[in-house]
């Protein structure tokens, strides 16, 4: 891993200057093309970026391409102000309008190569020669693809220059080989793994410079497998060399931190193939090991598991998780494939799913970029008690579902709550569609991203304007499933069964944040809690999944696509909790909501087996976006072979019963507490946060405490 360590050192040094070269290059092109349509002007600007972006190659590089060229030390302030004004006038899409969180169809591009892709564009230009709009769009695609061809050639030249400048014979040979590989793929499809991986990386690198975040690398172990096997059979690559190549790419993802940011780049390994066969292969292990060797918060690795998958692969995943990294997240094909297929995706496409961002299920290269938003289910409980209002958020206005005295049965209360949820869903979808329907997608066309989406080239249409095989999908992330389930169980038990209090008394206690109502709060807290295999409360988690799916299934996105549901919150369970009043489970106002699909921390007291049994009761085939289940284990659960085998077996049963996802932290409570007190000693400590991992000491204190309070299991 000599090259990995050398590149790690190189990317650890932030360049001098301002991160602005991209702004200046695009501006200089735009000011020459003010007379062009926005589509053509921006396509020419993208082409010029490819042709003029400073190509930088590290002398230890095995794969070319980094972010260093965007740093400028000398520039004219007046020009920079003008550049930002002009760029802002042309505008751009954002996450909510399908700008990023996309998994490109890398496999098709690699098979065709640059020249083959240009030939496809030319064929479509000929087919649509009488359609001015399609001709303009395809011309824009050709321009940016030609620019990318130049971009690759310029990196070949940069590699040659680096080879001539280095004092290391070993690096010189490596760089000369890199230059030759880049020259080869300028015109021909890749043949070797390094050629294919370099093309993928240079494509990926281009997206962040367009302001695109969380662009996934997709099923890397599937579309790169033929190149890996070619090299192994030809004797030009060893498995260890392959791991070093991947690690040389993955470590460069940390360059986003040069500007204080991060990039959640999801990589999917394992799962079944599009025709339903075993997808775990030798490259799955190489990628898994490369992520382990990098030992940084990114990439966001996800492993698809299915019935009959080798235990060896699951065990290797658990070993990597056991390093403390928290990767990979484990995903269930048994649930996710039917969850996608129900929306009309062809079976082979549903089987080929990957993930974008944190855990979001995605059909790679066949649908527009992803978008989602948070849907605070516990707040709608407040709305029932306070007739459409929230005690902690004076901006919220729901329905007035009438006086509490009219809710004489648990069914009445649940009906009122369903009315609040249904109204909130109608408001949510209307606001989202209103925002998207107001966009002129022709002026905001994405000709470069459309190259990697079927079947934009053949249709001559943009990814967001009918070019994609499938319409856009949006995920509404249902927050607080355990807070809601625990609250409904507490209401049923204390108000309707034991008659400990009335709804009005409970309302008054919640309004007071339980001050003066400590005995009542104790009774609410003593009610059955989700995560202990108790049907009394678990039935409300089942209801939660079924009802939210039924509500959102009524709606469609602007282009006729589905509204998925998710049971996920990222870190929003912390900050949304701050604007949510006290809840009937005894939770105080402002406290975090339950995290994603997990039980409320500290409430799953019967151990991980009982938690898995509860967590597998809802029908997650209805949750097409995905879920996040955070579990925390003592380190020896992942390092002791006997305990790890027990955990492996438990996960297999959980997935067989219908669990959708699980991700694991195994950094001890003692270590986390010490890191909070002495952060300077733990700068490299990585933990799983929610749908991503991060350096623990970089997290907000409230998020650190949320992780610290997760239930820690020491045995199965």
C-alpha positions as CSV (number, residue, x, y, z in Angstrom):
1,X,0.0,0.0,0.0
2,X,3.0,2.3,-0.6
3,X,1.1,4.3,-3.2
4,X,-1.9,4.7,-0.9
5,X,0.2,6.2,1.9
6,X,1.9,8.5,-0.5
7,X,-1.4,9.8,-2.0
8,X,-2.9,10.1,1.5
9,X,0.0,12.4,2.4
10,X,-0.4,14.4,-0.8
11,X,-4.2,15.0,-0.4
12,X,-3.6,16.0,3.2
13,X,-2.0,19.2,2.1
14,X,-4.5,21.9,1.3
15,X,-3.3,24.0,-1.7
16,X,-2.8,27.7,-1.3
17,X,-5.2,30.2,-2.9
18,X,-9.0,30.4,-3.4
19,X,-11.1,27.6,-4.8
20,X,-12.4,29.6,-7.8
21,X,-10.8,28.4,-11.1
22,X,-14.1,26.8,-12.2
23,X,-16.0,30.1,-11.7
24,X,-13.5,32.1,-13.7
25,X,-13.2,29.5,-16.6
26,X,-17.0,29.3,-17.0
27,X,-17.4,33.1,-16.8
28,X,-14.8,33.7,-19.5
29,X,-16.8,31.3,-21.8
30,X,-20.2,32.7,-20.9
31,X,-19.2,36.3,-21.7
32,X,-18.3,35.2,-25.2
33,X,-21.7,33.6,-25.6
34,X,-24.3,35.9,-24.2
35,X,-26.1,35.7,-27.6
36,X,-26.6,31.9,-27.2
37,X,-29.5,30.2,-25.5
38,X,-28.9,29.3,-21.9
39,X,-28.5,25.6,-22.9
40,X,-25.8,26.3,-25.5
41,X,-24.1,29.0,-23.4
42,X,-23.7,26.6,-20.5
43,X,-22.7,23.7,-22.6
44,X,-20.0,25.8,-24.2
45,X,-18.9,26.9,-20.7
46,X,-18.7,23.2,-19.6
47,X,-16.7,22.3,-22.7
48,X,-14.3,25.2,-22.0
49,X,-13.9,24.0,-18.4
50,X,-12.9,20.6,-19.6
51,X,-10.4,22.2,-22.0
52,X,-8.9,24.7,-19.6
53,X,-9.2,23.3,-16.1
54,X,-5.6,22.9,-14.8
55,X,-4.8,19.2,-15.0
56,X,-2.8,18.2,-11.9
57,X,-1.2,14.8,-11.3
58,X,0.6,13.8,-8.1
59,X,4.0,12.2,-8.7
60,X,2.8,9.2,-6.8
61,X,-0.5,8.9,-8.8
62,X,-1.8,5.6,-10.2
63,X,-5.1,7.1,-11.1
64,X,-5.1,10.7,-12.4
65,X,-7.3,13.5,-11.3
66,X,-7.7,15.7,-8.2
67,X,-9.3,19.0,-7.1
68,X,-6.0,20.9,-6.8
69,X,-6.4,22.7,-10.1
70,X,-9.3,24.7,-8.8
71,X,-7.1,26.7,-6.4
72,X,-6.0,30.1,-7.7
73,X,-3.4,32.3,-6.0
74,X,-3.6,35.3,-8.3
75,X,-6.9,36.7,-9.7
76,X,-8.7,39.9,-10.3
77,X,-11.4,40.7,-7.6
78,X,-13.4,42.7,-10.1
79,X,-13.5,39.7,-12.6
80,X,-14.4,37.3,-9.8
81,X,-17.4,39.5,-8.7
82,X,-18.5,39.7,-12.3
83,X,-18.1,36.0,-12.7
84,X,-20.3,35.2,-9.7
85,X,-23.0,37.7,-10.8
86,X,-23.1,36.2,-14.3
87,X,-23.1,32.6,-13.1
88,X,-26.0,33.4,-10.7
89,X,-28.0,34.9,-13.5
90,X,-27.8,31.7,-15.4
91,X,-28.8,29.8,-12.3
92,X,-28.7,26.1,-11.6
93,X,-30.8,23.3,-10.2
94,X,-30.4,22.2,-6.6
95,X,-31.1,19.0,-4.6
96,X,-34.8,19.6,-4.5
97,X,-35.1,20.0,-8.3
98,X,-33.2,16.9,-9.3
99,X,-29.6,18.3,-9.7
100,X,-27.5,15.6,-8.0
101,X,-27.6,12.4,-5.9
102,X,-27.5,10.5,-9.2
103,X,-25.8,7.1,-10.1
104,X,-24.5,7.4,-13.7
105,X,-24.7,4.5,-16.2
106,X,-20.9,4.0,-16.1
107,X,-21.1,0.5,-17.6
108,X,-22.6,1.7,-20.9
109,X,-20.1,4.5,-21.2
110,X,-17.1,2.2,-20.6
111,X,-18.4,-0.3,-23.1
112,X,-18.8,2.4,-25.8
113,X,-15.8,4.5,-24.9
114,X,-15.7,8.2,-25.7
115,X,-15.7,7.7,-29.4
116,X,-18.5,5.2,-29.3
117,X,-20.6,7.7,-27.2
118,X,-20.0,10.4,-29.7
119,X,-21.1,8.0,-32.4
120,X,-24.4,7.4,-30.5
121,X,-24.9,11.1,-30.3
122,X,-24.3,11.6,-34.0
123,X,-26.7,8.8,-34.9
124,X,-29.4,10.5,-32.7
125,X,-28.6,13.8,-34.3
126,X,-29.3,12.3,-37.7
127,X,-32.5,10.6,-36.5
128,X,-33.8,13.9,-35.0
129,X,-32.4,16.3,-37.7
130,X,-35.9,17.8,-38.3
131,X,-36.5,18.5,-34.6
132,X,-34.8,21.8,-33.6
133,X,-35.1,21.4,-29.9
134,X,-33.7,17.8,-29.9
135,X,-30.9,18.9,-32.3
136,X,-29.9,21.7,-30.0
137,X,-29.8,19.4,-27.0
138,X,-27.8,16.7,-28.8
139,X,-25.4,19.3,-30.1
140,X,-24.9,20.4,-26.5
141,X,-24.2,16.8,-25.5
142,X,-21.7,16.5,-28.3
143,X,-19.9,19.6,-27.2
144,X,-19.5,18.5,-23.6
145,X,-18.4,15.0,-24.6
146,X,-15.8,16.4,-27.0
147,X,-14.6,18.6,-24.1
148,X,-14.3,15.5,-21.9
149,X,-12.3,13.8,-24.6
150,X,-9.8,16.8,-24.5
151,X,-9.9,16.6,-20.6
152,X,-8.7,13.0,-20.7
153,X,-6.0,13.9,-23.2
154,X,-4.8,16.8,-21.0
155,X,-4.4,14.5,-18.0
156,X,-2.4,12.1,-20.2
157,X,0.0,15.0,-20.9
158,X,0.1,16.0,-17.3
159,X,1.1,12.4,-16.4
160,X,3.9,12.6,-18.9
161,X,5.1,15.8,-17.5
162,X,5.0,14.4,-13.9
163,X,7.0,11.4,-15.1
164,X,9.7,13.6,-16.6
165,X,9.9,15.6,-13.4
166,X,10.0,12.9,-10.7
167,X,13.3,11.6,-9.2
168,X,11.8,8.2,-8.5
169,X,12.3,5.5,-11.1
170,X,9.3,3.6,-9.6
171,X,7.0,6.6,-9.9
172,X,8.4,7.4,-13.4
173,X,7.4,4.0,-14.7
174,X,4.0,4.2,-13.0
175,X,3.3,7.7,-14.5
176,X,4.5,6.7,-17.9
177,X,2.1,3.7,-17.8
178,X,-0.7,6.0,-16.5
179,X,-0.1,8.4,-19.5
180,X,-0.3,5.5,-21.9
181,X,-3.5,4.3,-20.4
182,X,-5.1,7.8,-20.6
183,X,-4.0,8.2,-24.2
184,X,-5.6,4.8,-25.1
185,X,-9.0,5.7,-23.7
186,X,-9.1,9.1,-25.5
187,X,-10.3,7.3,-28.5
188,X,-10.9,3.6,-27.7
189,X,-13.0,1.8,-25.0
190,X,-11.0,0.8,-21.9
191,X,-9.5,-2.7,-21.8
192,X,-7.7,-2.8,-18.4
193,X,-9.0,-2.1,-14.9
194,X,-6.8,1.0,-14.6
195,X,-8.1,2.4,-17.8
196,X,-11.7,1.8,-16.9
197,X,-11.3,3.1,-13.3
198,X,-9.5,6.2,-14.5
199,X,-12.3,7.0,-16.9
200,X,-14.9,6.6,-14.1
201,X,-12.9,8.7,-11.7
202,X,-12.4,11.6,-14.2
203,X,-16.1,11.6,-15.0
204,X,-17.0,11.6,-11.3
205,X,-14.5,14.4,-10.7
206,X,-16.2,16.6,-13.2
207,X,-19.5,16.6,-11.3
208,X,-18.5,18.3,-8.0
209,X,-17.1,21.2,-10.1
210,X,-20.6,21.6,-11.4
211,X,-21.8,21.9,-7.8
212,X,-23.2,18.3,-7.8
213,X,-23.0,16.5,-4.5
214,X,-23.4,12.9,-3.6
215,X,-22.9,11.5,-7.1
216,X,-22.8,7.7,-6.6
217,X,-20.3,5.4,-8.1
218,X,-23.0,2.7,-8.1
219,X,-22.3,-1.1,-8.5
220,X,-18.6,-0.7,-9.0
221,X,-18.0,-4.5,-8.4
222,X,-20.3,-5.3,-11.3
223,X,-19.4,-3.0,-14.1
224,X,-15.7,-3.1,-13.5
225,X,-15.5,-6.9,-13.0
226,X,-14.7,-7.7,-16.7
227,X,-11.7,-5.4,-16.6
228,X,-10.4,-6.9,-13.4
229,X,-10.8,-10.4,-14.7
230,X,-9.1,-9.5,-17.9
231,X,-6.1,-8.2,-16.0
232,X,-5.9,-11.1,-13.6
233,X,-6.1,-13.6,-16.5
234,X,-3.5,-11.6,-18.5
235,X,-1.1,-11.6,-15.5
236,X,-0.8,-7.8,-15.4
237,X,-2.5,-7.2,-12.1
238,X,-2.7,-8.9,-8.7
239,X,-5.6,-8.6,-6.2
240,X,-3.4,-6.5,-3.9
241,X,-2.6,-4.1,-6.8
242,X,-6.3,-3.8,-7.5
243,X,-7.0,-2.9,-3.9
244,X,-4.3,-0.2,-4.1
245,X,-5.8,1.2,-7.3
246,X,-9.2,1.5,-5.6
247,X,-7.8,2.9,-2.5
248,X,-5.9,5.5,-4.6
249,X,-9.2,6.7,-5.8
250,X,-11.2,6.5,-2.6
251,X,-8.6,8.5,-0.6
252,X,-9.1,11.4,-3.0
253,X,-12.7,11.7,-1.9
254,X,-11.3,13.4,1.2
255,X,-10.1,16.3,-0.9
256,X,-13.6,17.8,-0.5
257,X,-12.5,18.7,3.0
258,X,-10.0,21.2,1.6
259,X,-13.0,23.6,1.4
260,X,-14.6,22.6,4.6
261,X,-17.1,20.2,3.0
262,X,-17.7,16.5,2.5
263,X,-19.1,14.4,-0.3
264,X,-21.2,11.3,0.5
265,X,-20.2,9.1,-2.5
266,X,-22.1,5.8,-2.2
267,X,-20.6,2.6,-3.6
268,X,-22.7,-0.6,-3.8
269,X,-21.2,-4.1,-3.6
270,X,-22.8,-7.5,-3.6
271,X,-26.5,-8.3,-4.3
272,X,-27.9,-10.2,-7.1
273,X,-27.2,-9.5,-10.8
274,X,-30.0,-8.1,-13.1
275,X,-30.8,-11.7,-14.1
276,X,-31.1,-12.8,-10.5
277,X,-27.8,-14.6,-10.1
278,X,-25.2,-14.3,-7.4
279,X,-23.5,-10.9,-7.6
280,X,-20.8,-11.2,-5.0
281,X,-17.5,-11.7,-6.7
282,X,-13.8,-11.3,-6.2
283,X,-14.0,-7.6,-6.9
284,X,-16.5,-7.1,-4.1
285,X,-13.8,-8.1,-1.7
286,X,-11.2,-5.9,-3.3
287,X,-13.4,-2.9,-2.9
288,X,-14.3,-3.8,0.7
289,X,-10.7,-4.1,1.6
290,X,-9.7,-0.8,-0.1
291,X,-12.3,1.0,1.9
292,X,-10.9,-0.6,5.1
293,X,-7.4,0.4,4.1
294,X,-8.3,4.0,3.5
295,X,-10.1,4.2,6.9
296,X,-11.8,7.5,6.3
297,X,-15.5,8.5,6.5
298,X,-16.0,8.2,2.8
299,X,-16.8,6.5,0.5
300,X,-20.2,5.5,1.8
301,X,-20.1,1.8,1.2
302,X,-23.3,-0.3,1.1
303,X,-23.4,-4.1,0.8
304,X,-26.5,-5.8,-0.6
305,X,-27.3,-9.1,1.0
306,X,-29.7,-11.7,-0.3
307,X,-30.9,-15.3,0.4
308,X,-28.1,-17.7,-0.2
309,X,-25.3,-15.1,-0.1
310,X,-22.0,-16.6,1.1
311,X,-21.5,-16.3,4.9
312,X,-17.9,-15.5,4.1
313,X,-18.9,-12.2,2.5
314,X,-21.1,-11.2,5.4
315,X,-18.4,-12.1,7.8
316,X,-15.9,-10.0,5.9
317,X,-18.3,-7.0,6.0
318,X,-18.6,-7.4,9.8
319,X,-14.8,-7.5,10.1
320,X,-14.5,-4.2,8.3
321,X,-17.3,-2.7,10.3
322,X,-15.4,-4.0,13.4
323,X,-12.4,-1.7,12.6
324,X,-14.7,1.1,13.9
325,X,-15.3,2.4,10.5
326,X,-19.1,1.7,10.5
327,X,-19.0,0.6,6.8
328,X,-20.6,-1.1,5.0
329,X,-24.2,-0.5,5.7
330,X,-26.1,-3.8,5.2
331,X,-29.0,-3.8,2.8
332,X,-31.7,-6.5,2.1
333,X,-32.4,-7.5,-1.5
334,X,-35.4,-9.5,-0.3
335,X,-37.1,-6.3,0.7
336,X,-35.6,-3.6,-1.6
337,X,-36.2,-5.3,-4.9
338,X,-39.9,-5.8,-4.5
339,X,-40.1,-2.3,-2.9
340,X,-38.9,-0.9,-6.2
341,X,-40.6,-3.3,-8.6
342,X,-44.0,-2.2,-7.2
343,X,-43.6,1.1,-9.0
344,X,-43.4,-0.6,-12.4
345,X,-39.6,-0.8,-12.9
346,X,-38.6,-3.7,-15.0
347,X,-37.5,-6.7,-12.9
348,X,-34.0,-6.7,-14.2
349,X,-33.7,-2.9,-13.5
350,X,-35.1,-3.3,-9.9
351,X,-32.5,-6.1,-9.3
352,X,-29.8,-3.7,-10.5
353,X,-30.5,-1.1,-7.9
354,X,-27.8,0.8,-6.0
355,X,-27.8,3.7,-3.5
356,X,-27.3,7.4,-3.7
357,X,-26.5,9.7,-0.8
358,X,-26.9,7.7,2.5
359,X,-29.3,4.8,1.9
360,X,-31.6,5.9,-0.9
361,X,-32.6,3.1,-3.3
362,X,-31.9,4.2,-6.9
363,X,-32.2,2.7,-10.4
364,X,-28.8,3.6,-11.8
365,X,-28.6,5.5,-15.1
366,X,-32.4,5.2,-15.8
367,X,-34.1,7.9,-13.7
368,X,-33.5,11.6,-12.9
369,X,-31.4,12.6,-9.9
370,X,-32.8,11.9,-6.5
371,X,-34.5,14.3,-4.1
372,X,-36.0,13.9,-0.6
373,X,-37.2,15.8,2.4
374,X,-38.0,15.4,6.1
375,X,-41.6,14.6,7.4
376,X,-41.9,15.2,11.1
377,X,-44.5,12.6,12.2
378,X,-44.4,13.4,16.0
379,X,-45.3,17.0,15.3
380,X,-48.6,15.9,14.0
381,X,-49.4,14.3,17.4
382,X,-49.0,17.8,18.9
383,X,-51.5,19.0,16.3
384,X,-54.2,16.6,17.5
385,X,-53.7,17.8,21.1
386,X,-53.5,21.5,20.3
387,X,-56.0,21.7,17.5
388,X,-53.6,22.1,14.6
389,X,-50.8,24.0,16.4
390,X,-47.5,23.2,18.0
391,X,-46.3,24.4,21.4
392,X,-42.7,24.6,20.2
393,X,-43.1,25.9,16.7
394,X,-45.3,28.9,16.1
395,X,-44.8,28.6,12.3
396,X,-46.7,25.3,12.1
397,X,-50.4,25.1,11.3
398,X,-52.2,21.8,10.8
399,X,-55.9,20.9,11.0
400,X,-58.3,21.6,13.8
401,X,-59.5,18.0,14.4
402,X,-61.9,19.1,17.2
403,X,-62.0,18.9,21.0
404,X,-60.2,16.1,22.7
405,X,-63.4,15.2,24.6
406,X,-64.8,13.9,21.3
407,X,-62.1,11.3,20.9
408,X,-63.8,8.7,23.1
409,X,-61.9,5.6,21.8
410,X,-58.4,4.9,20.7
411,X,-59.8,4.5,17.2
412,X,-61.1,8.0,17.4
413,X,-57.7,9.4,18.4
414,X,-55.9,7.4,15.7
415,X,-58.4,8.7,13.2
416,X,-57.7,12.3,14.2
417,X,-54.0,11.7,13.9
418,X,-54.5,10.2,10.5
419,X,-56.3,13.3,9.4
420,X,-53.4,15.4,10.5
421,X,-50.9,13.2,8.7
422,X,-52.9,13.2,5.5
423,X,-53.3,16.9,5.5
424,X,-49.5,17.4,6.1
425,X,-48.8,15.0,3.3
426,X,-51.0,17.0,0.9
427,X,-49.3,20.2,1.9
428,X,-45.8,18.6,1.6
429,X,-46.5,17.2,-1.9
430,X,-48.1,20.4,-3.2
431,X,-45.2,22.6,-2.0
432,X,-42.7,20.2,-3.6
433,X,-44.5,20.0,-6.9
434,X,-45.2,23.7,-7.0
435,X,-41.5,24.3,-6.7
436,X,-40.6,21.8,-9.4
437,X,-43.3,22.8,-11.8
438,X,-42.0,26.4,-11.8
439,X,-38.7,25.3,-13.2
440,X,-37.9,25.8,-17.0
441,X,-36.0,22.5,-17.3
442,X,-34.9,23.4,-20.9
443,X,-32.9,26.4,-19.5
444,X,-31.6,24.2,-16.7
445,X,-30.8,21.2,-18.9
446,X,-28.0,18.8,-17.9
447,X,-26.4,17.6,-21.2
448,X,-23.4,16.1,-19.5
449,X,-25.3,14.2,-16.8
450,X,-27.8,13.1,-19.5
451,X,-24.9,11.3,-21.3
452,X,-25.0,8.8,-18.4
453,X,-28.8,8.3,-18.3
454,X,-30.8,5.9,-20.6
455,X,-32.2,6.9,-22.9
456,X,-31.5,10.6,-23.2
457,X,-29.2,10.2,-26.2
458,X,-31.6,8.1,-28.2
459,X,-34.5,10.3,-27.3
460,X,-32.6,13.6,-27.8
461,X,-34.0,14.8,-24.5
462,X,-32.7,16.0,-21.2
463,X,-32.7,13.8,-18.1
464,X,-35.2,16.0,-16.4
465,X,-37.4,16.6,-19.5
466,X,-38.4,13.2,-20.6
467,X,-35.1,11.7,-21.6
468,X,-34.8,9.3,-18.7
469,X,-36.4,5.8,-19.0
470,X,-38.3,6.4,-15.8
471,X,-39.7,9.6,-14.3
472,X,-38.4,11.2,-11.2
473,X,-39.0,9.8,-7.7
474,X,-39.1,11.8,-4.5
475,X,-38.6,10.4,-1.0
476,X,-40.6,11.7,1.9
477,X,-38.5,10.7,5.0
478,X,-40.8,9.7,7.8
479,X,-39.2,10.7,11.1
480,X,-39.8,9.3,14.6
481,X,-41.4,5.9,14.0
482,X,-40.4,4.9,17.6
483,X,-41.5,8.2,19.1
484,X,-44.9,7.8,17.4
485,X,-45.3,4.1,18.3
486,X,-44.3,4.6,21.9
487,X,-46.6,7.6,22.1
488,X,-49.6,5.8,20.7
489,X,-49.0,2.9,23.0
490,X,-48.8,5.2,26.0
491,X,-52.0,6.9,25.0
492,X,-53.9,3.6,24.6
493,X,-52.6,2.2,27.9
494,X,-52.9,5.3,30.1
495,X,-56.0,7.1,28.6
496,X,-58.2,4.3,27.2
497,X,-57.2,1.1,29.1
498,X,-55.9,2.1,32.6
499,X,-57.6,5.5,32.6
500,X,-54.6,7.0,34.4
501,X,-55.5,10.4,32.8
502,X,-57.7,12.0,30.2
503,X,-56.5,13.3,26.9
504,X,-57.0,16.8,28.3
505,X,-54.9,16.1,31.3
506,X,-52.2,14.6,29.0
507,X,-52.4,17.7,26.8
508,X,-51.8,20.0,29.9
509,X,-48.9,17.8,31.0
510,X,-47.3,18.1,27.5
511,X,-47.9,21.9,27.5
512,X,-46.1,22.1,30.8
513,X,-43.3,19.8,29.5
514,X,-44.4,17.5,32.4
515,X,-43.3,20.0,35.1
516,X,-45.6,19.2,38.0
517,X,-46.8,16.1,36.2
518,X,-43.8,13.8,37.1
519,X,-46.0,10.9,38.2
520,X,-47.9,10.9,35.0
521,X,-44.7,11.1,33.0
522,X,-43.4,8.1,34.9
523,X,-46.5,6.1,33.9
524,X,-46.1,7.2,30.2
525,X,-42.5,6.2,30.3
526,X,-43.4,2.8,31.8
527,X,-45.8,1.9,28.9
528,X,-44.6,-0.7,26.4
529,X,-41.8,0.6,24.1
530,X,-40.9,-0.3,20.5
531,X,-37.9,-2.6,20.1
532,X,-38.8,-5.2,22.8
533,X,-40.9,-7.6,20.7
534,X,-44.1,-6.4,22.4
535,X,-47.1,-6.6,20.1
536,X,-48.9,-4.0,22.1
537,X,-46.6,-1.2,20.8
538,X,-45.2,-2.9,17.7
539,X,-48.6,-2.8,16.0
540,X,-48.2,1.0,15.8
541,X,-44.9,0.7,14.0
542,X,-46.7,-1.6,11.5
543,X,-49.5,1.0,11.2
544,X,-47.0,3.8,10.8
545,X,-45.4,2.1,7.7
546,X,-48.7,1.1,6.1
547,X,-50.5,4.4,6.6
548,X,-47.8,6.7,5.5
549,X,-47.3,4.6,2.3
550,X,-51.1,4.7,1.6
551,X,-51.1,8.5,2.0
552,X,-48.1,9.3,-0.2
553,X,-49.0,6.7,-2.8
554,X,-51.9,9.0,-3.8
555,X,-49.4,11.6,-5.2
556,X,-47.1,11.8,-8.1
557,X,-44.1,14.1,-9.0
558,X,-44.3,16.7,-11.7
559,X,-43.4,14.1,-14.4
560,X,-45.7,11.3,-13.1
561,X,-43.2,9.5,-10.9
562,X,-43.8,8.1,-7.4
563,X,-43.5,9.6,-4.0
564,X,-41.5,7.0,-2.1
565,X,-41.5,6.9,1.7
566,X,-38.4,6.4,3.8
567,X,-37.9,5.7,7.5
568,X,-34.8,7.9,7.9
569,X,-33.7,11.1,9.5
570,X,-30.0,11.6,9.0
571,X,-29.1,13.9,11.9
572,X,-32.5,15.7,11.6
573,X,-33.9,13.7,14.5
574,X,-31.8,16.0,16.7
575,X,-32.6,19.4,15.2
576,X,-36.2,18.6,14.4
577,X,-36.6,17.5,18.0
578,X,-35.7,21.0,19.0
579,X,-38.8,22.4,17.3
580,X,-41.1,19.6,18.5
581,X,-43.0,19.8,21.8
582,X,-43.3,17.2,24.5
583,X,-44.8,13.9,23.3
584,X,-47.1,11.4,25.0
585,X,-44.2,8.8,25.4
586,X,-42.8,11.1,28.1
587,X,-40.2,12.7,25.8
588,X,-39.4,16.3,26.8
589,X,-39.9,19.2,24.5
590,X,-36.8,19.9,22.4
591,X,-35.3,16.5,23.0
592,X,-34.2,14.4,19.9
593,X,-36.8,12.4,18.2
594,X,-36.2,8.7,17.9
595,X,-33.5,8.1,15.3
596,X,-34.7,6.9,11.8
597,X,-36.2,3.4,12.0
598,X,-34.4,2.5,15.2
599,X,-36.1,2.1,18.6
600,X,-35.8,5.1,20.9
601,X,-32.4,4.9,22.5
602,X,-32.4,3.2,25.8
603,X,-35.9,1.8,25.4
604,X,-34.9,-1.5,23.6
605,X,-34.1,-3.2,26.9
606,X,-34.6,-6.8,25.9
607,X,-31.5,-7.1,23.8
608,X,-30.7,-7.1,20.1
609,X,-32.7,-10.2,19.3
610,X,-36.0,-8.7,20.6
611,X,-35.1,-5.4,18.8
612,X,-34.6,-7.3,15.5
613,X,-38.0,-9.1,16.0
614,X,-39.7,-5.7,16.5
615,X,-37.9,-4.1,13.6
616,X,-38.9,-6.8,11.1
617,X,-42.6,-6.6,11.8
618,X,-43.5,-3.6,9.5
619,X,-43.8,-4.4,5.9
620,X,-40.8,-2.6,4.5
621,X,-41.6,-3.6,1.0
622,X,-43.8,-0.6,1.2
623,X,-40.8,1.7,1.9
624,X,-39.3,2.1,-1.5
625,X,-36.6,4.7,-0.5
626,X,-35.1,2.7,2.3
627,X,-34.6,2.8,6.1
628,X,-31.8,3.4,8.6
629,X,-31.5,1.1,11.6
630,X,-28.6,2.1,13.8
631,X,-27.3,-0.5,16.2
632,X,-24.4,-0.2,18.6
633,X,-22.3,-3.2,19.8
634,X,-19.3,-3.5,22.1
635,X,-16.1,-3.9,20.0
636,X,-15.6,-7.5,20.9
637,X,-19.0,-8.4,19.2
638,X,-17.2,-7.7,15.9
639,X,-13.7,-8.9,16.8
640,X,-14.5,-12.1,18.7
641,X,-15.1,-14.9,16.1
642,X,-17.8,-16.6,18.2
643,X,-19.7,-13.4,18.9
644,X,-19.3,-12.2,15.4
645,X,-20.8,-15.5,14.1
646,X,-23.8,-15.1,16.4
647,X,-24.3,-11.5,15.1
648,X,-24.1,-12.8,11.5
649,X,-26.8,-15.4,12.2
650,X,-29.0,-12.8,13.9
651,X,-28.7,-10.4,10.9
652,X,-29.6,-13.3,8.5
653,X,-32.7,-14.1,10.5
654,X,-33.6,-10.4,10.7
655,X,-33.3,-10.0,6.9
656,X,-35.2,-13.2,6.3
657,X,-38.1,-11.9,8.4
658,X,-38.2,-8.6,6.5
659,X,-35.7,-6.2,8.0
660,X,-34.6,-3.7,5.4
661,X,-31.3,-2.3,6.6
662,X,-28.9,-2.3,9.5
663,X,-25.7,-0.4,10.2
664,X,-23.4,-0.8,13.2
665,X,-21.2,1.3,15.4
666,X,-18.7,-0.6,17.6
667,X,-16.7,2.2,19.2
668,X,-17.0,1.8,22.9
669,X,-18.9,4.2,25.1
670,X,-15.8,4.9,27.1
671,X,-13.9,5.9,23.9
672,X,-16.6,8.2,22.8
673,X,-16.8,9.9,26.2
674,X,-13.0,10.4,26.2
675,X,-13.1,11.8,22.7
676,X,-15.7,14.3,23.8
677,X,-13.4,15.4,26.7
678,X,-10.1,15.2,24.8
679,X,-10.9,15.7,21.0
680,X,-7.3,16.4,20.2
681,X,-6.4,12.8,20.9
682,X,-9.1,11.4,18.5
683,X,-8.8,13.4,15.3
684,X,-9.0,10.2,13.2
685,X,-11.8,8.5,15.1
686,X,-14.5,7.5,12.6
687,X,-18.1,6.6,13.7
688,X,-21.3,5.8,12.0
689,X,-23.7,8.7,12.4
690,X,-26.8,7.8,10.5
691,X,-26.7,7.1,6.8
692,X,-23.0,8.1,6.7
693,X,-19.9,7.9,8.8
694,X,-17.9,10.9,10.0
695,X,-14.9,11.9,12.1
696,X,-16.5,11.9,15.6
697,X,-14.7,15.1,16.8
698,X,-16.1,17.1,13.8
699,X,-19.7,16.5,14.8
700,X,-21.9,18.9,16.6
701,X,-22.0,18.2,20.4
702,X,-25.7,17.3,20.2
703,X,-25.1,14.7,17.5
704,X,-22.2,13.3,19.5
705,X,-24.5,12.9,22.5
706,X,-27.1,11.3,20.4
707,X,-24.6,8.7,19.3
708,X,-23.3,8.2,22.8
709,X,-26.9,7.5,24.1
710,X,-27.5,4.6,21.7
711,X,-28.2,1.3,23.4
712,X,-25.0,-0.7,23.5
713,X,-25.4,-4.4,23.1
714,X,-22.7,-6.8,24.4
715,X,-24.2,-10.1,23.3
716,X,-26.8,-11.8,21.1
